[in-house]
Structure formats: structure tokens, C-alpha cells
Amino acid sequence: MEHGSFEDQSKATFSLTDEDHTLANAVRFTLNQDPRVTFCGYSIPHPSDARVNIRVQTTGDPAREVFNDSCQDLMLICEHVRGTFDQAVLKFKTGKGLRAMDIKK
């Protein structure tokens, strides 16, 4: 859910249900990498409430667009990490385990 004003679309708060610090911190990280973002932070209203509020302020671009772009960037990062991990597991399994990793005891 998005909370913001209709007059100034460069500022908005996004409320994500059933999420916690794991996703919120990752989204905050990708938002802070975007040069269009002037401020980004998140809060969890109460520990027993499975909800995260992410505040975004931009240089003028619509906050919703910047938020969506950052979520897309985060998905690409996750896909890259997953691909790299899968390749490492495959290499480990086909290369005779620890001997292929060149680990010295």
C-alpha cells in the first residue's frame, strides 16, 4: 500500500505486509544506490505487526517509479546470486568435493 500526497509524488511511504527487516533492508540498500533518491529509510511499527513501512523521497521523479525500479534491481541481484551459487554447487559436486575447492587443512 502506498501512502503519499497527490500534489507531490516525489515523496511516499510504502507499507509492505508480511515482511520484516530482511526484505526492508535489501530494498533500502538498492534504493540508496539510486541517484534519484534523496532519502530512504524503513521502520517496523511494532514487533508483533508483520508490516514494514519504507519511506522514499526523490529528486523529483515519482517515488512509486523509483521504488518499482529498485525492486526490479533487487530481483536482478537475487537472480545473479542464485546463479552464482548454483554454479558453485555444481562445480563442487562434479569436482570431487573439497579437493576441487583447493582447501588446505
Backbone bond lengths (Angstrom), bond angles and torsions (degrees), N, CA, C in turn:
res aa  C-N    CA-C-N  psi(-1)  N-CA   C-N-CA  omega(-1)  CA-C   N-CA-C  phi
1 M - - - 1.434 - - 1.523 108.45 -
2 E 1.288 115.59 139.33 1.468 121.11 -179.12 1.527 109.29 -107.16
3 H 1.338 114.93 133.31 1.453 121.55 174.46 1.519 106.88 -118.34
4 G 1.301 117.64 123.88 1.456 120.78 179.45 1.509 109.37 -172.00
5 S 1.311 115.28 -178.15 1.461 118.65 179.34 1.519 109.67 -102.69
6 F 1.310 115.48 153.14 1.457 119.95 178.45 1.525 110.92 -78.72
7 E 1.328 117.37 -23.91 1.464 120.73 -178.90 1.529 112.11 -74.68
8 D 1.321 116.51 -41.92 1.465 120.80 -177.29 1.523 108.85 -121.25
9 Q 1.331 116.58 97.53 1.464 120.74 -177.72 1.523 112.99 -82.46
10 S 1.334 116.81 1.64 1.460 119.35 179.64 1.526 111.99 -83.09
11 K 1.316 117.69 -2.63 1.468 122.19 179.00 1.522 108.59 -131.00
12 A 1.327 115.92 132.02 1.463 119.70 178.26 1.521 110.07 -160.09
13 T 1.316 115.06 156.75 1.458 122.67 172.82 1.522 107.65 -118.19
14 F 1.309 115.73 128.60 1.459 121.84 -179.51 1.521 108.48 -107.64
15 S 1.311 116.77 127.48 1.453 122.48 -179.45 1.524 108.53 -105.85
16 L 1.326 116.44 116.64 1.464 122.51 -178.67 1.526 108.99 -107.49
17 T 1.321 116.72 122.20 1.460 120.03 179.86 1.527 110.48 -89.02
18 D 1.307 114.53 155.07 1.474 123.62 179.76 1.530 112.02 58.14
19 E 1.325 116.99 35.73 1.469 121.66 177.03 1.522 109.32 -130.18
20 D 1.343 115.35 165.98 1.455 120.26 -179.14 1.530 109.90 -142.51
21 H 1.345 116.07 -159.37 1.466 121.30 -176.07 1.526 112.64 -59.21
22 T 1.321 117.96 -29.89 1.462 121.09 -175.75 1.525 111.27 -57.80
23 L 1.303 116.67 -56.06 1.464 119.98 -179.95 1.527 111.26 -73.73
24 A 1.317 117.20 -41.38 1.473 120.60 -176.10 1.525 111.68 -60.06
25 N 1.314 117.52 -43.61 1.468 119.97 -179.08 1.520 110.95 -68.64
26 A 1.327 117.95 -36.48 1.465 121.06 178.19 1.533 110.62 -66.84
27 V 1.333 117.21 -42.41 1.468 120.61 177.77 1.523 110.22 -65.67
28 R 1.329 116.63 -41.86 1.467 120.70 177.43 1.528 110.75 -58.43
29 F 1.332 116.08 -42.62 1.462 120.33 179.18 1.529 111.63 -60.32
30 T 1.341 116.43 -48.80 1.467 118.88 -178.60 1.520 111.31 -67.50
31 L 1.316 117.77 -35.24 1.470 119.91 176.74 1.526 111.05 -64.15
32 N 1.319 117.21 -41.46 1.466 120.28 -179.36 1.527 112.69 -69.19
33 Q 1.329 118.19 -16.36 1.462 121.23 175.97 1.528 111.77 -80.08
34 D 1.314 116.82 -16.13 1.465 122.63 -177.03 1.531 109.39 -83.28
35 P 1.338 117.85 124.29 1.473 119.67 -178.93 1.530 113.43 -67.35
36 R 1.314 118.02 -14.12 1.464 121.12 177.83 1.523 112.72 -77.67
37 V 1.324 117.29 -12.28 1.461 121.83 -175.83 1.529 109.64 -92.52
38 T 1.335 115.31 126.54 1.467 120.29 175.55 1.518 111.61 -98.29
39 F 1.333 117.16 -27.24 1.461 121.50 177.36 1.517 108.99 -151.42
40 C 1.320 114.56 140.39 1.461 120.56 174.00 1.523 107.58 -151.62
41 G 1.303 115.35 133.72 1.453 121.06 176.37 1.515 109.15 -157.68
42 Y 1.313 115.49 165.34 1.460 118.34 177.81 1.514 109.84 -138.20
43 S 1.312 114.54 157.44 1.459 120.65 176.21 1.525 108.64 -143.67
44 I 1.316 113.96 154.85 1.448 121.38 173.46 1.523 105.33 -113.68
45 P 1.341 116.88 114.53 1.460 119.65 -172.91 1.530 114.29 -55.84
46 H 1.329 116.85 -40.93 1.463 120.82 -179.52 1.527 107.80 -155.52
47 P 1.337 117.25 141.32 1.475 119.26 -177.66 1.528 114.39 -57.64
48 S 1.310 117.45 -29.53 1.469 118.86 -179.43 1.525 112.11 -86.84
49 D 1.311 117.51 -4.12 1.461 122.26 179.32 1.523 108.36 -100.22
50 A 1.328 117.79 115.06 1.474 121.88 -177.64 1.529 109.32 -80.76
51 R 1.332 114.42 68.15 1.462 120.11 -178.30 1.516 108.60 -145.79
52 V 1.328 115.37 145.70 1.460 122.47 178.55 1.522 107.85 -127.15
53 N 1.317 116.28 135.14 1.461 121.50 174.32 1.521 108.47 -108.05
54 I 1.321 116.88 123.21 1.467 122.09 179.62 1.529 107.97 -113.66
55 R 1.331 116.12 120.06 1.459 121.91 -179.38 1.522 108.53 -98.94
56 V 1.338 115.87 131.72 1.466 121.77 -179.57 1.527 108.83 -130.03
57 Q 1.327 115.62 130.92 1.461 121.66 172.27 1.529 106.84 -128.26
58 T 1.321 115.88 133.89 1.460 120.30 -174.72 1.527 111.18 -118.49
59 T 1.320 114.95 176.12 1.459 121.39 179.15 1.521 112.16 -78.11
60 G 1.313 117.77 -2.76 1.458 121.40 -179.96 1.511 113.31 148.78
61 D 1.327 117.11 -22.46 1.461 120.96 176.92 1.530 109.26 -69.21
62 P 1.330 117.12 153.22 1.466 119.30 177.58 1.528 111.23 -60.21
63 A 1.318 116.48 130.34 1.459 121.51 -177.62 1.526 111.26 -60.58
64 R 1.322 116.79 -35.29 1.464 120.53 179.93 1.529 110.54 -62.14
65 E 1.326 116.85 -42.81 1.463 121.23 179.98 1.529 110.86 -64.75
66 V 1.319 116.77 -43.62 1.465 121.31 179.84 1.529 110.07 -65.53
67 F 1.335 116.74 -41.06 1.463 121.23 178.09 1.531 110.42 -62.03
68 N 1.327 117.18 -45.88 1.471 120.88 178.32 1.529 111.46 -61.98
69 D 1.333 117.32 -42.16 1.462 120.54 178.26 1.525 111.25 -61.57
70 S 1.319 116.71 -40.49 1.464 120.11 -179.91 1.520 111.30 -67.90
71 C 1.326 117.19 -36.73 1.468 119.87 176.12 1.530 110.57 -64.44
72 Q 1.335 116.77 -39.08 1.469 120.75 176.24 1.533 110.43 -63.56
73 D 1.335 117.00 -42.46 1.465 120.93 177.72 1.524 110.72 -61.17
74 L 1.325 116.16 -41.68 1.464 120.02 179.58 1.531 110.70 -64.25
75 M 1.311 117.43 -38.46 1.465 120.18 177.25 1.528 110.56 -63.52
76 L 1.334 117.95 -40.40 1.468 120.62 177.67 1.522 111.16 -64.71
77 I 1.327 116.89 -39.60 1.468 120.57 177.90 1.526 109.58 -62.44
78 C 1.326 117.06 -44.64 1.467 120.98 179.99 1.530 111.65 -63.57
79 E 1.337 116.45 -40.09 1.464 119.91 177.43 1.524 110.88 -63.40
80 H 1.319 117.26 -39.89 1.467 120.69 179.04 1.530 110.56 -65.52
81 V 1.325 117.05 -44.92 1.467 120.73 179.33 1.523 109.95 -61.79
82 R 1.329 116.63 -43.74 1.464 120.02 -179.89 1.529 111.17 -62.90
83 G 1.330 117.17 -43.36 1.456 120.87 178.65 1.518 112.34 -62.68
84 T 1.316 116.68 -43.43 1.465 121.57 178.53 1.527 110.60 -63.48
85 F 1.328 116.28 -42.43 1.461 120.74 178.59 1.526 111.00 -63.42
86 D 1.334 117.15 -45.96 1.463 120.81 179.64 1.520 111.65 -60.93
87 Q 1.333 117.11 -39.46 1.463 120.57 177.57 1.523 110.89 -64.31
88 A 1.333 117.28 -40.87 1.460 120.70 179.56 1.524 111.31 -66.02
89 V 1.322 117.34 -39.77 1.465 121.05 177.85 1.517 110.11 -64.62
90 L 1.327 117.30 -43.83 1.457 121.06 179.02 1.532 110.72 -62.24
91 K 1.315 116.05 -43.17 1.469 120.18 178.60 1.525 110.31 -63.01
92 F 1.315 116.34 -40.01 1.458 120.72 178.98 1.523 110.96 -64.32
93 K 1.331 116.61 -44.54 1.466 120.32 -177.33 1.521 112.44 -69.84
94 T 1.332 118.34 -35.83 1.460 120.74 -178.00 1.519 112.33 -88.04
95 G 1.311 118.24 -13.68 1.461 120.91 -176.48 1.501 114.75 -103.39
96 K 1.314 117.58 26.66 1.464 122.76 176.51 1.523 112.51 64.57
97 G 1.305 116.12 41.13 1.468 121.40 169.69 1.511 115.20 67.46
98 L 1.315 115.70 -131.31 1.459 121.76 -172.96 1.527 112.92 -65.96
99 R 1.324 118.47 -28.24 1.467 119.89 179.80 1.528 111.34 -62.79
100 A 1.331 117.01 -32.62 1.455 120.77 179.88 1.516 112.16 -74.59
101 M 1.329 116.95 -20.15 1.455 120.16 -178.57 1.523 112.17 -85.70
102 D 1.322 117.54 -7.59 1.468 122.61 178.63 1.523 111.85 57.06
103 I 1.331 115.70 48.83 1.461 121.56 178.11 1.506 108.61 -93.83
104 K 1.309 115.42 127.87 1.463 121.00 179.99 1.528 109.09 -94.22
105 K 1.296 116.15 133.09 1.468 120.71 -178.85 1.501 111.48 -89.00
